C-alpha cells in the first residue's frame, strides 16, 4: 500500500547503527531514524510497509493532542479545568474560576487561545513556584541562600541545576500537583550539593523527602500529557 500521504522527518543516526526506526511522536510527527547510507527509497519502503500501524498510532496520538476550544480540559496544579472561551473587544486574559479557565481573546483561533493559556501558566508559575521555593529552600541545610526563580518552557525536563548554582524550572510544572512541584524543587536544590544522581544524592533525597521515588514515578506518568501543549 503506498504511503505517500504520511509526512515524516528523517534523523541520520550515523554509520554505526544498522536499523531503521520509525516512531510516532507524542506531538503527532512521524520520526524516522536511519543510518547515513540508507537512501530515501528504502526509507519510504519501510514507511510503506508499516503504514497501517503508523496511521493507527497517528490517530490515537491526535486524539490526545491538547485542543484549544471551549470544553477542552487543561490541567493546573493537578486538577483539570475546562476552557471557557469568550471573544471580546477588550483586553485578552485568563481567569481561573470554579467553572473553569475563562479565556478572553480577540479571536478564537486555537493559536491565539494557546498563547493566552501559555501566558497564564507562566504568570501562575512565577507566583506558585516562587512561593514553594521560598518555603522549601530555608529548610535544606546545604542551601545557603534561596536561589532566584528562573523559568523556561522545556520539552523534556522539569528543571535543571548547573554548577554555578543557577536553578531553572519548567514553566509547565505549574500544571502538576503541589507535591510533585515540591519534589522537583527539592530534587534541583539537592543538585547544589550533588551534581549527579548517585548514592549521595539519593541519601539526601531520602532524608528530606522519604517518598520522593513515588513522586518521581507520578511525575513521569503525568509527564507526556503535560509536556506537549
Ligand atoms: Zn537531577
Boltz pocket constraint, residues with backbone or C-beta under 6 A from the ligand:
constraints:
  - pocket:
      binder: B
      contacts: [[A, 187], [A, 191], [A, 196], [A, 197]]
      max_distance: 6.0
